[in-house]
Amino acid sequence: MSSEMLPACIETSNIDKKQGLNEDQEESQKSRLGERSEPLSKRQMKKLIKQKQWEEQRELRKQKRKEKRKRKKLERQCQVESHSDGNDRKRVRRDVVHSTLRLIIDCSFDDLMVLKDIKKLHKQIQRCYAENRRALHPVQFYLTSHGGQLKKNMDENDKGWVNWKDIHIKPEHYSELIKKEDLIYLTSDSPNILKELDESKAYVIGGLVDHNHCKGVTYKQASDYGINHAQLPLGNFVKMNSRKVLAVNHVFEIILEYLETRDWQEAFFTILPQRKGAVPTDKACESSSHDKQSVRVEEGGSDSDSSEEEYSRNEPDSPHEEKQDKENHAESTVNSLPH
């Protein structure tokens, strides 16, 4: 081999060695990384699966939103056509007759709510404002004790509230604005049942979203201030699966509906959401009596479909009672035989 060929061979061998070293280093690094990486926990796996599902359903959600917007648009068009009969929406407002009834949302419970509940209250107030503007008999709408977290949230998320029309937004307490004898606090804890609405009075709704944590707060405030209080006649017309405490906007809308129809039952069933499971009291009584009859039939039949819990209630509490039952049954059988 010539002296010229030797340096070239040495260089190629050096390059091969370097490549081999690099490959070995890469493999060792991969093995180290494999040793260091820990297996995913169940929670991490669930998060990854949820994220994957979320990404996969992105287009489906987008399509659903489009369909929902189209459906709402069609509903609005149908409502406009049915109410206006070819006229524009502004002409429908000519039939509006303003009520003299004052309806107050008392926002003095700001310190009893967390920010999440404050935001919910804000949305309920927005709903009340919108419904009052659309109502055939809009009330004199008051928002009192307006300040604190609620005002801050409205300033940040709904700056247009300062331009709201047909509403009195006051920082003062309602007791400073309206005579005590005109006030009636609407609270589900009151023993008094409201029969009719007096349009010369001012009805107060507690602006509180508390998830039933602060029971009796509105009733206590009404008692402390020495003002009249009452509850809506819900129990007289409606049987519900859930508690009788309603959201602020539901109470507000029920009153607006009653002013239009003068029918409590119609007002309740027009406004109450389906999740409340509301049924008329007469139907509730019929269904309960029907249930009792079906229970009697099932107890007498051999093809009973009762649950284990019901079965355990009908079982004797002890072997002694079971023996006694058998003796009584035998005695009654003997007595029933013809003599």
C-alpha positions as CSV (number, residue, x, y, z in Angstrom):
1,M,0.0,0.0,0.0
2,S,1.4,3.4,-0.9
3,S,2.1,6.2,1.6
4,E,-0.7,8.3,-0.1
5,M,-3.4,5.7,0.6
6,L,-2.6,5.4,4.4
7,P,-3.9,8.8,5.6
8,A,-7.2,8.2,3.6
9,C,-7.7,4.8,5.3
10,I,-6.9,6.3,8.7
11,E,-9.5,9.1,8.2
12,T,-12.2,6.8,7.1
13,S,-11.6,4.5,10.0
14,N,-11.8,7.5,12.4
15,I,-15.1,8.6,10.8
16,D,-16.5,5.1,11.3
17,K,-15.4,5.0,14.9
18,K,-17.1,8.5,15.5
19,Q,-20.3,7.3,14.0
20,G,-20.3,4.2,16.1
21,L,-19.7,6.2,19.2
22,N,-22.5,8.6,18.3
23,E,-24.9,5.7,17.8
24,D,-23.9,4.2,21.1
25,Q,-24.4,7.5,22.9
26,E,-27.8,7.9,21.3
27,E,-28.9,4.4,22.4
28,S,-27.6,5.0,25.9
29,Q,-29.5,8.3,26.1
30,K,-32.7,6.7,24.9
31,S,-32.3,3.9,27.4
32,R,-31.7,6.4,30.2
33,L,-34.8,8.4,29.1
34,G,-36.8,5.2,29.1
35,E,-35.6,4.4,32.6
36,R,-36.5,7.9,33.8
37,S,-39.9,8.2,32.2
38,E,-42.5,6.8,34.6
39,P,-45.8,5.1,33.5
40,L,-48.9,7.4,33.2
41,S,-51.3,7.3,36.1
42,K,-55.0,6.5,35.7
43,R,-55.9,10.2,36.1
44,Q,-53.4,11.2,33.4
45,M,-54.7,8.5,31.1
46,K,-58.3,9.7,31.6
47,K,-57.2,13.3,30.8
48,L,-55.5,12.2,27.6
49,I,-58.6,10.2,26.6
50,K,-60.9,13.1,27.3
51,Q,-58.6,15.5,25.4
52,K,-58.6,13.2,22.4
53,Q,-62.4,12.8,22.5
54,W,-62.7,16.6,22.8
55,E,-60.6,17.1,19.7
56,E,-62.4,14.4,17.8
57,Q,-65.8,16.0,18.6
58,R,-64.8,19.5,17.7
59,E,-66.5,19.5,14.3
60,L,-69.6,17.9,15.8
61,R,-69.9,20.6,18.4
62,K,-69.4,23.3,15.8
63,Q,-72.2,21.8,13.7
64,K,-74.5,21.6,16.7
65,R,-73.9,25.3,17.5
66,K,-74.8,26.2,13.9
67,E,-78.0,24.2,14.1
68,K,-79.0,25.7,17.4
69,R,-78.4,29.2,16.0
70,K,-80.6,28.4,13.0
71,R,-83.3,26.9,15.1
72,K,-83.4,30.0,17.4
73,K,-83.5,32.3,14.4
74,L,-86.5,30.4,13.0
75,E,-88.3,30.5,16.3
76,R,-87.8,34.3,16.6
77,Q,-89.1,34.7,13.0
78,C,-92.2,32.6,13.8
79,Q,-92.8,34.6,17.0
80,V,-92.6,37.9,15.2
81,E,-94.9,36.7,12.4
82,S,-97.5,35.3,14.9
83,H,-97.5,38.5,17.1
84,S,-97.2,41.2,14.4
85,D,-99.3,39.7,11.6
86,G,-97.0,41.3,9.0
87,N,-96.3,44.4,11.0
88,D,-92.9,45.2,12.5
89,R,-92.0,44.3,16.1
90,K,-92.1,47.9,17.3
91,R,-95.9,48.1,16.5
92,V,-96.4,45.2,19.0
93,R,-95.1,47.4,21.8
94,R,-98.1,49.7,21.2
95,D,-100.4,47.3,23.1
96,V,-98.1,47.4,26.2
97,V,-99.8,48.6,29.4
98,H,-97.3,49.5,32.1
99,S,-98.2,48.1,35.5
100,T,-97.9,50.3,38.6
101,L,-96.7,47.3,40.6
102,R,-93.1,47.8,41.9
103,L,-90.9,44.8,41.8
104,I,-87.6,45.0,43.6
105,I,-84.5,42.8,43.6
106,D,-82.8,43.2,46.9
107,C,-79.0,42.9,46.3
108,S,-78.0,43.4,50.0
109,F,-76.6,39.8,50.3
110,D,-73.4,40.5,48.4
111,D,-71.2,39.3,51.3
112,L,-73.0,35.9,51.5
113,M,-72.0,34.9,48.0
114,V,-68.8,33.8,46.3
115,L,-67.9,35.2,42.9
116,K,-69.4,32.2,41.0
117,D,-72.8,32.9,42.6
118,I,-72.5,36.6,42.0
119,K,-72.0,35.9,38.3
120,K,-75.2,33.7,38.4
121,L,-77.1,36.5,40.0
122,H,-75.9,38.9,37.4
123,K,-77.2,36.6,34.6
124,Q,-80.6,36.2,36.4
125,I,-80.9,40.0,36.7
126,Q,-80.1,40.3,32.9
127,R,-82.9,37.8,32.3
128,C,-85.3,39.8,34.4
129,Y,-84.5,43.0,32.6
130,A,-84.9,41.4,29.2
131,E,-88.3,39.8,30.1
132,N,-89.6,43.0,31.6
133,R,-88.8,44.9,28.4
134,R,-90.7,42.3,26.4
135,A,-93.7,41.9,28.7
136,L,-97.1,43.2,27.8
137,H,-97.5,44.5,31.4
138,P,-94.0,45.5,32.5
139,V,-93.5,46.3,36.1
140,Q,-91.7,49.2,37.8
141,F,-88.3,47.4,38.1
142,Y,-86.0,48.3,41.0
143,L,-82.5,47.1,41.7
144,T,-81.5,48.2,45.2
145,S,-78.3,47.9,47.4
146,H,-76.4,47.8,44.1
147,G,-72.7,47.7,44.8
148,G,-69.8,45.5,45.9
149,Q,-69.0,42.4,43.9
150,L,-72.1,42.6,41.8
151,K,-71.5,46.1,40.5
152,K,-67.8,45.2,39.9
153,N,-68.8,42.2,37.9
154,M,-71.4,44.1,35.9
155,D,-68.8,46.9,35.2
156,E,-66.3,44.3,33.9
157,N,-68.6,42.0,32.0
158,D,-71.6,44.1,31.0
159,K,-70.7,47.7,30.6
160,G,-73.9,48.4,28.8
161,W,-76.0,48.1,32.0
162,V,-75.5,51.9,32.6
163,N,-77.7,52.4,29.5
164,W,-80.5,50.1,30.6
165,K,-84.0,51.7,30.3
166,D,-87.2,51.4,32.4
167,I,-85.2,50.3,35.5
168,H,-84.2,52.1,38.7
169,I,-80.7,51.0,39.8
170,K,-80.0,52.4,43.3
171,P,-77.1,51.9,45.8
172,E,-79.6,52.6,48.7
173,H,-81.5,49.9,50.5
174,Y,-85.1,49.4,49.5
175,S,-86.3,50.5,53.0
176,E,-84.8,54.0,52.3
177,L,-86.7,54.3,49.0
178,I,-90.2,52.9,49.6
179,K,-92.6,53.3,52.5
180,K,-92.7,50.3,54.9
181,E,-96.4,49.8,54.6
182,D,-96.1,49.4,50.8
183,L,-93.5,46.6,51.0
184,I,-94.1,42.9,50.8
185,Y,-91.1,40.6,50.9
186,L,-91.5,37.4,48.8
187,T,-89.9,34.5,50.7
188,S,-90.6,30.8,50.6
189,D,-90.1,30.7,54.5
190,S,-93.1,33.0,55.1
191,P,-96.2,31.3,56.6
192,N,-98.4,33.8,54.6
193,I,-99.7,32.7,51.2
194,L,-100.1,35.3,48.5
195,K,-103.5,35.1,46.9
196,E,-103.5,38.1,44.5
197,L,-101.1,40.8,43.5
198,D,-101.8,44.3,44.7
199,E,-100.5,46.7,42.1
200,S,-100.2,49.5,44.6
201,K,-97.6,47.5,46.6
202,A,-93.9,46.9,46.1
203,Y,-92.8,43.3,46.1
204,V,-89.2,42.4,47.1
205,I,-87.3,39.4,45.7
206,G,-84.1,38.4,47.6
207,G,-81.2,38.7,45.2
208,L,-79.4,35.6,46.7
209,V,-77.9,32.6,45.0
210,D,-76.8,30.4,47.9
211,H,-77.7,26.8,46.9
212,N,-79.8,26.5,50.1
213,H,-76.8,27.3,52.4
214,C,-78.4,30.4,53.9
215,K,-81.9,29.2,54.9
216,G,-84.3,31.7,56.2
217,V,-82.1,34.8,55.5
218,T,-84.7,36.7,53.5
219,Y,-87.5,35.9,56.0
220,K,-85.3,37.0,58.9
221,Q,-84.5,40.3,57.1
222,A,-88.2,41.0,56.5
223,S,-89.0,40.2,60.1
224,D,-86.1,42.4,61.4
225,Y,-87.3,45.4,59.3
226,G,-90.9,44.8,60.4
227,I,-92.3,44.6,56.9
228,N,-95.0,42.3,55.5
229,H,-93.9,39.0,53.9
230,A,-95.6,36.3,51.9
231,Q,-94.8,33.3,49.6
232,L,-96.2,32.6,46.2
233,P,-99.1,30.1,46.2
234,L,-96.9,27.4,44.7
235,G,-98.2,24.6,46.9
236,N,-101.8,25.4,46.1
237,F,-101.3,24.7,42.4
238,V,-98.1,22.8,41.8
239,K,-96.5,19.6,43.1
240,M,-92.7,19.5,42.6
241,N,-90.1,16.8,43.0
242,S,-87.5,19.4,44.0
243,R,-87.5,22.1,46.7
244,K,-89.9,25.1,46.4
245,V,-87.1,27.7,46.4
246,L,-87.1,29.4,43.0
247,A,-84.4,31.4,41.2
248,V,-84.7,35.2,41.1
249,N,-85.7,35.3,37.4
250,H,-88.3,32.6,37.8
251,V,-90.1,34.5,40.6
252,F,-89.8,37.7,38.5
253,E,-91.2,36.0,35.3
254,I,-94.0,34.3,37.2
255,I,-95.2,37.7,38.4
256,L,-95.0,39.1,34.9
257,E,-97.0,36.1,33.6
258,Y,-99.6,36.4,36.3
259,L,-100.1,40.1,35.5
260,E,-100.9,39.1,31.9
261,T,-103.1,36.0,32.5
262,R,-104.4,36.5,36.1
263,D,-104.0,32.8,36.5
264,W,-101.5,31.4,39.0
265,Q,-101.5,27.9,37.7
266,E,-100.9,29.0,34.1
267,A,-98.2,31.4,35.3
268,F,-96.4,28.6,37.2
269,F,-96.5,26.0,34.4
270,T,-95.5,28.6,31.8
271,I,-92.3,29.6,33.6
272,L,-91.2,26.7,35.8
273,P,-88.4,24.7,34.1
274,Q,-89.1,21.0,33.3
275,R,-86.3,19.8,35.6
276,K,-88.4,20.9,38.6
277,G,-90.8,18.0,37.7
278,A,-93.9,20.3,38.3
279,V,-97.3,18.7,38.0
280,P,-100.8,20.1,38.9
281,T,-101.8,19.3,42.5
282,D,-105.0,17.5,41.4
283,K,-103.0,15.3,39.0
284,A,-100.4,14.7,41.7
285,C,-103.2,13.4,44.1
286,E,-104.6,11.2,41.3
287,S,-101.2,9.7,40.6
288,S,-100.5,9.1,44.3
289,S,-103.8,7.3,44.8
290,H,-103.2,5.3,41.6
291,D,-99.7,4.3,42.9
292,K,-101.3,3.2,46.2
293,Q,-103.8,1.0,44.4
294,S,-101.1,-0.5,42.2
295,V,-99.0,-1.3,45.3
296,R,-102.0,-3.1,46.8
297,V,-102.5,-5.1,43.7
298,E,-98.8,-6.0,43.6
299,E,-98.8,-7.1,47.2
300,G,-101.8,-9.4,46.6
301,G,-100.4,-10.9,43.3
302,S,-97.8,-13.5,42.7
303,D,-96.0,-11.6,40.0
304,S,-94.9,-8.6,42.2
305,D,-92.2,-6.3,40.8
306,S,-91.4,-4.6,44.1
307,S,-87.8,-3.7,45.0
308,E,-85.7,-5.5,47.6
309,E,-86.1,-2.6,49.9
310,E,-89.9,-2.9,49.8
311,Y,-89.6,-6.6,50.2
312,S,-87.4,-6.2,53.3
313,R,-90.1,-3.9,54.8
314,N,-92.7,-6.6,54.4
315,E,-90.6,-9.3,55.9
316,P,-91.1,-10.3,59.6
317,D,-88.5,-8.7,61.9
318,S,-87.8,-12.0,63.7
319,P,-88.4,-15.8,63.4
320,H,-90.8,-15.4,66.4
321,E,-93.0,-13.0,64.3
322,E,-92.8,-15.3,61.3
323,K,-94.1,-18.2,63.5
324,Q,-96.8,-16.0,64.9
325,D,-97.9,-14.9,61.4
326,K,-98.1,-18.6,60.4
327,E,-100.2,-19.4,63.4
328,N,-102.6,-16.5,62.8
329,H,-102.9,-17.5,59.1
330,A,-103.7,-21.1,60.1
331,E,-106.3,-19.9,62.7
332,S,-108.0,-17.6,60.1
333,T,-108.1,-20.5,57.6
334,V,-109.8,-22.8,60.1
335,N,-112.3,-20.1,61.1
336,S,-113.1,-19.6,57.4
337,L,-114.0,-23.2,56.9
338,P,-117.8,-24.0,56.9
339,H,-118.9,-25.6,60.2
